[in-house]
């Protein structure tokens, strides 16, 4: 009986989180178009629905209805696999992210409806995390590193020189920046002493904003490196060389049309959200209250459950706005600048940060 | 459950390895190798080695094989013609491989504790792993790093050598 509860609960959680994630992806696109529009002194999409709020749905319907063209020269199995791989890797990551207080379980709510219902619901049905993995941070890094195959295979199987160039740039860029990305996270892991995302968040939750890794943990250098590497990892401006329109027409997705193109598009925005979630968990205190216990805690169980979720969403939202702001402000890097910056600046800086953090932790 | 997963992923691993040898296109071989690496990671996970599984995915599937794919794409390598190898390889190589495999299999089957992996009950924490790595296994760890350092130095020496040669040649022209 209990095992069925767990299976049903997991399926339900996965379904709800996937739908929310896909909606988040759709509305991140709208957020970007709106914000970039304001940065460039125009309105952005405002025709469909109030303030253009229905635009993502219409765009989705449009991609579905467009003709799906598969060019004759492509290598079909990989050409079809690539968008699935890209989107799958970007959607799977949310599975290890604690997006609310992970100790809240269904049993707490069942108790409100009397002891008879409470006795039906077993303990351990946690609400705000799909799976609590002991090496959660490594899972995130691993899935991100698999995600590059989506882009690389798309470019290679398209049998097109622009696509191939885009794929080559993307794999070189990802391998170079993944190193800096991984090294920048070591400082955080050193402070928490664990790779478990919940441990990392709990360690930052004691004094609100003062104990965040970004401020109290003195990890601002690591945050800067993470930010730069994350822009490069998600192929976003100013590091969007794999799809530089002016040089490569569209890069790796030149030969894709209709929903297959939309899948790459969704994967990119999904990755933006993932990067925002990871930055929130590792540097911005995760779901914890930035004011600490300054205003006391509410005794209402619903408020207790919802507030961490709101803080988490707010932090991720701010991160996404930062992303769009950078995209609207900075021009694209040149390829040699990209490589120089990654290997000559970010990598040594990340190693210095690790040494400094270790010394600080050892002698404080 | 463990047994079913083990059989599935061991089979996938072997299928990937055989496919790696049979494919004539280098890209397909690289992709089969990814399947092998990820199946191995799942098998490590089944043995309770979470950290090793994650490291396997990040290092092998995520970094080294991306480089493989990168090189294949960069050189734009096409299909290779299938040859059966020289007569010597056929007449001596296959029996030799069979003999070596037989010897290894006999040793594993006859000795106790070798080739038997225990399913771990708990999870090895990263603290314990680090402690073992920097105390008991310090020497092998350091020797391996020196080995990798030598390989890097060798690659740099080879690359810089051929680079200076082409420079000279362009200078002469």
Boltz contact constraints between the chains, C-beta under 6 A:
constraints:
  - contact:
      token1: [A, 134]
      token2: [B, 50]
      max_distance: 6.0
  - contact:
      token1: [A, 134]
      token2: [B, 123]
      max_distance: 6.0
  - contact:
      token1: [A, 135]
      token2: [B, 50]
      max_distance: 6.0
  - contact:
      token1: [A, 135]
      token2: [B, 51]
      max_distance: 6.0
  - contact:
      token1: [A, 135]
      token2: [B, 54]
      max_distance: 6.0
  - contact:
      token1: [A, 138]
      token2: [B, 54]
      max_distance: 6.0
  - contact:
      token1: [A, 141]
      token2: [B, 58]
      max_distance: 6.0
  - contact:
      token1: [A, 142]
      token2: [B, 54]
      max_distance: 6.0
  - contact:
      token1: [A, 142]
      token2: [B, 57]
      max_distance: 6.0
  - contact:
      token1: [A, 142]
      token2: [B, 58]
      max_distance: 6.0
  - contact:
      token1: [A, 145]
      token2: [B, 58]
      max_distance: 6.0
  - contact:
      token1: [A, 145]
      token2: [B, 62]
      max_distance: 6.0
  - contact:
      token1: [A, 148]
      token2: [B, 66]
      max_distance: 6.0
  - contact:
      token1: [A, 152]
      token2: [B, 69]
      max_distance: 6.0
  - contact:
      token1: [A, 156]
      token2: [B, 73]
      max_distance: 6.0
  - contact:
      token1: [A, 168]
      token2: [B, 73]
      max_distance: 6.0
  - contact:
      token1: [A, 171]
      token2: [B, 66]
      max_distance: 6.0
  - contact:
      token1: [A, 171]
      token2: [B, 70]
      max_distance: 6.0
  - contact:
      token1: [A, 175]
      token2: [B, 66]
      max_distance: 6.0
  - contact:
      token1: [A, 195]
      token2: [B, 126]
      max_distance: 6.0
